[in-house]
Amino acid sequence: MSHPHTLKVVLIFILLAIFADSHLCAQTYNMANGTINTCSGTFYDPGGAAGNYANNTNITETFCSNAGNCLTVNFTAFRTQGGNDLLTIYDGPTIASPIIGVFSGTTSPGSITASSGCLTFNFVSN
């Protein structure tokens, strides 16, 4: 049974690269296929801050520290259609990297730290 996405489904999280200095280069990103090199920012689902993500979405985006440092993602909100719309997080630059976890519903991934300078996110909705 298909459910319309009437509520904002949020994959908001903050990207924080760990640096010795306090230099910030924060930006806002809506999930799209590709790789982003950054040191911090706010990351939303493909619908952005004010919209819903679409049905039949399959997007893979990688975030890498622009200085090669550790990367930590702090989820501030998370809600998808439980069991159907999945966010898979990988510890590295591709979907061939080790899986950190698969998340769906309202259970937040919390805080995720990469063992290298990259985290990859694959979001699939039905």
Phi, psi and omega in degrees: 000127180273135179248128175293150181269079183275338177259149176295119177265125193244131171241046184282131170205159183258131176265123180231111173272142183270114182239155176287331178259178183259020180296126179241140176228048186296136175220170175251135182232134168261135185304129178209159178296137176138191181234137178240129172257119185207170175246344173189164178166180176243133188239124180246165173297174184299340179280351180080188184294330186248357185241174177261153172285159184269160170292159176057042178265139172215099185235137175237122178229139180245135173247130177233145174295132181287356176244006180076013180276175176300152180234129178238135176244128177247113178284127177259342176202147179203125174199122174230175174289109186306129176080348182245318182253118193239139170248118176253131181247130182246142180270078181153188190275358181214172176284358172273352178289163179300140179280127173279319179177164176241128188234141182203156179081225184246007178278109183291140173294344179076232180250127182238130177241130178284146175279345175238201181268011184222147169230139178244137181239128174242121180244126180232126175240152180262000000 
